[in-house]
Amino acid sequence: MSAPHITPSFPSRLPHVGTTIFTVMSALAAKHQAINLGQGFPDFPCDRELISTVNEAMLNNHNQYPPMIGVADLRHGIGQKIQKLYGHHYDPESEITVTAGGTQGILTTILACVSPGDEVVIIEPAYDSYRPSIELAGGKTIAVALEAVRDANGQVTTYNIPWDALAKAIHSKTRLLIINTPHNPTGMVWQKEDLDRLADLLKNTSTLIVSDEVYEHMVFDGAKHHSVASHPALAARSFLISSFGKTYHVTGWKVGYVAAPASMTAEFRKVHQFNVFAVNTPMQYGLASYLSEASHYLNLPAFYQAKRDFFRAGLEKTQFKMLPTPGTYFQCVDYSALGIPEAKLPEAEFCKWLTTEVGVAAIPVSAFYEQATESGVIRFCFAKQEQTLASALQRLQTL
């Protein structure tokens, strides 16, 4: 009898990474038939016109490899949009690259810029792909935390940018600083004076910026998104990352883009071509056609503000304390004042209880830190149909 075949073992490149909290909570929601306000994706369809543009591209035989840097019409459309909104011109040929979503853009940027031993500063709570991407590049993550502002009862009311900690964290070994505005998970939005202060902080350094702006079209109450592209000193050292998945309600398409100065883009593309090489061809043609109508993204703030306001009005009838939500499609709440024993649970345990016993899934904000930082704050996603939100609110109002 032959000996059994043995699968060789090998050292993990990400030994501390397991299944993400988003996957865990979505699976738990499905198992218990809970309403999933955890993972950030819409439960409503995208515009049928967008589907038609992609279908037309397929029928017109746009089904083979596109250019590595992206379909020309789409890159030109991206450049025109950025110019119109933020006043900065990126050359579509040498400074704009279409990516397989924002997350691939982030990973490729980090792999292109970071060498073993380089330091990358992130601001926690932070999107969960940042740190593993840095580790894969051999870099060292330096995390500074947003400053949680608390009221007299100890409940979190808002978050501030940790300027003093940022200043101490940035030095000669700092290769990259990753910023995210509008911010996931807190919903905070950087202001023009914040960009001015950041430019002043970095002016005598060689630090590059990764600016994650995938929620750029979800800024509310008449405010505007302040992109690094709108600030010449920052644009000169930044990789600007955005996502069509977030903008057009098609998160499963995984199409985004990275815009950066030509010399930086050249290095980015060296890695991009051996990472994904190119991105889904008919989707690019369809998006290029759809992007030409500006109302498709200019109407987005009002669209999501209506959902935010509906959800917040329902939360007013609960004991959750709402944090401000000037941007994104996430609403954070402090649950520590709920008059139930479960309000004493750590965030992850509270979210599991909320999913299994109340029937509404949320995400603990502590999951956005490397070392779980408990603040009694959880995140709901309101990118849902009104009926879905109403059903979730009905359950939450029983607490």
BELWO-V745133 format. One record per pair of residues at least 6 apart in sequence whose ideal C-beta (glycine too) atoms are under 6 Angstrom apart, sorted by the first residue. I is the first residue (numbers start at 0). J is the second residue. D is the distance in Angstrom with one decimal. If there is no record, write none. Layout:
I;J;D
I;J;D
//
This chain:
13;131;5.4
16;131;5.5
19;127;5.8
20;366;4.0
21;38;4.6
24;37;4.1
24;360;5.1
25;35;6.0
25;38;4.9
27;354;5.0
28;35;4.2
28;354;5.6
28;360;3.8
31;355;5.0
33;354;4.7
33;358;4.5
33;359;5.9
33;360;4.9
34;359;5.1
34;390;5.8
34;391;4.4
35;360;4.7
36;359;5.9
36;360;5.9
36;361;5.9
36;379;4.3
36;380;5.1
36;391;5.6
37;360;4.0
37;361;5.5
37;362;4.8
39;380;4.8
40;250;4.7
41;248;4.6
41;382;4.5
42;383;5.0
42;384;5.8
42;387;5.6
43;384;5.0
45;247;5.8
45;248;4.4
45;249;5.0
49;247;6.0
49;289;4.9
52;285;3.8
52;288;4.3
52;289;5.3
53;281;5.1
53;282;5.8
53;285;3.3
56;281;3.9
56;284;3.6
56;285;5.1
57;281;4.6
61;280;5.2
61;281;5.2
61;284;4.8
64;277;5.6
65;277;5.1
65;280;4.5
65;283;5.9
67;272;5.1
67;276;5.8
67;277;5.3
68;96;5.1
69;96;6.0
69;97;2.9
70;283;4.1
70;284;6.0
72;287;3.9
73;97;5.9
73;283;4.8
73;286;5.8
73;287;4.0
74;91;3.9
74;95;4.6
75;91;4.7
76;287;5.2
76;290;4.2
77;95;5.3
77;256;5.4
78;89;5.1
78;91;4.6
78;95;5.7
81;89;5.9
81;228;5.5
82;88;5.4
85;226;4.7
85;228;4.0
85;229;4.1
87;228;4.2
87;234;5.3
89;95;5.2
89;258;4.6
93;261;4.2
94;258;5.9
94;261;5.4
94;264;5.1
95;258;5.0
96;257;5.1
97;256;5.3
97;278;5.0
98;104;4.0
98;255;4.8
98;256;5.9
98;257;5.7
99;253;5.1
99;275;4.8
99;278;5.1
100;253;3.8
100;255;4.9
101;213;4.6
101;240;5.3
101;242;4.0
101;255;4.3
102;128;5.1
104;240;4.6
104;255;5.4
104;257;4.4
105;128;5.9
106;132;4.5
107;270;5.0
107;271;5.1
107;274;5.3
108;209;5.5
108;238;4.8
109;132;4.5
109;133;5.9
109;136;5.1
110;136;5.2
110;270;4.9
111;266;4.8
111;267;4.8
111;270;4.4
112;174;5.8
112;175;5.8
112;207;5.9
113;136;4.0
113;138;4.0
113;174;5.3
115;137;3.4
117;138;4.8
117;174;3.8
118;139;4.9
118;141;5.2
118;172;4.7
118;173;4.9
119;133;4.8
119;138;5.0
119;140;5.8
119;175;4.5
120;141;4.8
120;168;4.9
120;173;5.9
120;176;4.7
121;129;5.0
121;142;5.4
121;177;4.9
122;143;5.8
123;142;4.9
123;144;4.9
123;368;4.8
124;184;5.7
124;364;5.5
124;367;3.1
124;368;5.7
125;367;5.7
126;183;5.7
129;177;5.6
130;140;5.1
133;140;4.9
141;168;5.0
143;161;5.0
143;164;4.0
143;165;5.8
143;168;5.4
145;158;4.1
146;159;4.3
146;161;5.2
147;155;4.9
147;158;5.8
147;374;5.8
148;156;5.2
148;157;4.9
149;155;5.7
150;156;5.2
154;320;5.1
154;333;4.5
155;333;5.2
155;374;5.3
155;376;5.4
157;323;5.6
158;185;5.0
158;187;5.3
166;200;6.0
169;206;5.8
173;206;4.8
175;207;5.2
175;209;5.7
176;206;5.5
176;208;5.4
177;209;4.5
178;210;5.4
179;211;4.1
180;188;5.7
180;189;3.9
181;188;4.9
181;214;4.2
181;326;2.9
181;327;4.5
183;327;5.8
184;329;5.6
184;364;5.5
184;367;5.5
184;378;4.4
185;331;5.8
186;324;4.2
186;326;5.6
186;327;4.8
186;329;5.4
188;218;5.8
188;325;4.5
188;326;4.2
189;225;5.7
191;225;5.1
194;225;5.6
194;230;4.6
194;233;6.0
198;232;4.3
198;233;5.4
207;236;5.4
208;236;5.7
208;237;4.1
209;238;5.1
210;227;4.3
210;237;5.1
210;239;5.2
211;240;5.3
212;226;5.8
212;241;5.2
213;241;5.6
213;242;4.0
213;245;4.8
214;326;6.0
214;327;4.5
215;224;4.8
215;241;5.8
216;246;5.4
216;296;5.0
216;299;4.1
217;303;5.0
217;326;5.5
217;327;5.4
217;328;5.7
218;224;4.7
218;300;5.9
218;326;4.6
219;300;5.9
219;304;4.4
219;325;5.9
227;233;4.2
227;234;5.7
227;237;4.2
227;239;5.7
228;234;5.3
228;239;5.5
238;257;5.6
238;259;4.5
239;258;4.5
240;257;5.4
241;255;6.0
242;255;4.0
243;254;4.7
243;286;5.5
244;250;4.1
244;252;5.7
246;296;5.6
252;282;5.4
254;278;5.9
254;282;5.4
303;328;5.4
306;381;4.9
307;324;5.7
307;381;5.7
310;330;5.9
310;381;4.3
310;388;5.2
311;321;6.0
313;392;3.4
314;321;5.6
316;396;5.2
317;395;5.4
317;396;5.5
318;336;5.8
318;337;4.9
319;332;4.0
319;334;5.9
320;333;4.2
321;332;5.5
322;331;4.4
324;330;5.2
328;381;5.6
328;382;4.0
329;378;5.2
329;380;5.7
330;379;4.8
330;381;5.6
331;376;5.3
331;378;5.2
333;375;5.2
333;376;5.3
334;342;5.7
334;375;5.9
335;342;5.7
335;375;3.5
337;398;5.7
341;352;5.2
345;373;5.6
346;363;3.3
346;365;4.4
346;377;5.9
347;363;4.6
350;361;5.1
350;363;5.0
350;377;5.8
353;359;5.7
353;361;5.9
354;360;4.5
357;394;5.4
358;394;5.1
359;391;4.9
359;394;5.3
359;395;5.9
361;377;4.4
361;379;5.2
362;378;4.6
363;377;5.6
364;376;4.5
364;378;5.8
365;371;4.4
365;372;5.6
365;373;5.6
//
